[in-house]
Amino acid sequence: MTQPSPKPVVWLGDTRATLRACPQDVQDEVGYALYLAQISEKYAGAKPLKGLGPGVLEVVADHRGDTYRAVYTVRFAERVYVLHVFRKKSKKGIATPQSDIELVRQRLKRAAELDQKREH
């Protein structure tokens, strides 16, 4: 059985630089999740990000008391778009801060625009 060719990853905004600034084990976990997305599989720790529709996933990685999150979408057939990478600052609750949700929404819209242009 042949393995499908991995889909390219498109890093929106500063997501790539932000991930590279994260601890190595966080980079490894997010990188593995993205690799699985590239070959149309789902990382066991990836959860849908509520309120953003299908195909928007979040990976939560803990490192020495800090929580890091990476949000990406597999909504588009030919590419995996990384929408946001950040360290959760609030120690209260598990909800993603509204400002981060808004940034994800903006970048999801941008991903749709880029994907639409690619098709034409």
Residue pairs with C-beta under 8 A, 6 or more apart in sequence:
3 39
4 39
4 40
6 35
6 38
6 39
7 37
7 38
7 39
7 40
7 78
7 79
7 80
8 38
8 78
8 79
8 80
9 34
9 38
9 79
9 80
9 81
9 82
10 79
10 80
10 81
10 82
10 111
10 114
11 82
12 81
12 82
12 83
12 84
12 107
12 110
12 111
13 84
13 103
13 107
15 70
15 82
15 83
15 84
15 85
16 82
18 85
18 86
19 26
19 27
19 30
19 31
19 70
19 82
19 85
20 27
22 30
22 61
22 63
22 68
22 85
22 87
23 63
23 64
23 68
25 61
25 63
26 61
26 63
26 68
29 45
29 59
29 61
30 59
30 61
30 68
30 70
30 85
32 43
33 43
33 45
33 46
33 57
33 59
33 70
33 72
34 70
34 72
34 80
34 82
36 42
36 43
37 43
37 46
37 57
37 72
37 74
37 80
38 80
40 74
42 57
43 57
43 59
45 59
45 60
46 57
46 58
46 59
47 57
47 58
47 60
48 54
48 56
48 57
48 58
49 56
49 57
49 58
49 71
49 96
49 101
49 104
51 101
52 101
52 104
52 105
52 108
53 75
54 75
55 73
55 74
55 75
55 76
56 71
56 72
56 73
56 75
56 83
56 104
56 108
57 71
57 72
57 73
57 74
58 69
58 70
58 71
58 96
59 69
59 70
59 72
60 67
60 68
60 69
61 67
61 68
61 69
61 70
62 68
66 87
66 88
67 87
67 88
68 85
68 86
68 87
68 88
69 84
69 85
69 86
69 87
69 88
69 96
69 100
70 82
70 84
70 85
71 82
71 83
71 84
71 85
71 104
72 80
72 81
72 82
72 83
73 80
73 81
73 83
73 108
73 111
74 80
75 108
75 111
76 111
76 112
76 115
78 115
78 118
79 115
79 118
81 107
81 108
81 111
81 114
81 115
83 103
83 104
83 107
83 108
83 111
84 100
84 103
84 104
84 107
86 100
88 96
88 97
89 97
90 97
